[in-house]
Amino acid sequence: MSRTKTLLLGAVGLLLILMLAYYNGTAKIEQDLKFRGETLLAEHQLQWVDIEVEGRDLRLLGEAPSNKAANQAIALIKGLDGVDQVIDRFTLPAGHPASDASWSRVIEVD
């Protein structure tokens, strides 16, 4: 086999390995973040929060009983190791005054 074919075959093999590692690693990271987030929220009686994960970004959904509860959930999730962004998609019950809230926030974690 020529040297060019060998290098090309090696490059294709390396690319395939990297793609498989990325695909398998992402799913495990997402599962871990979701599990740790749900566990943390349950420990603080915030079961009303649903979590969707995309990579290291966590989207928080649910009907917040109050602004304080929503802010508490956001703060807890921001503190998780491995989280890149927290995206707030909370709603408030009908008739709830939300004048001091900034809903649908995207919070980047340092």
Order of alpha helices (4+ residues) and beta strands (2+ residues): alpha-beta-beta-alpha-beta-beta
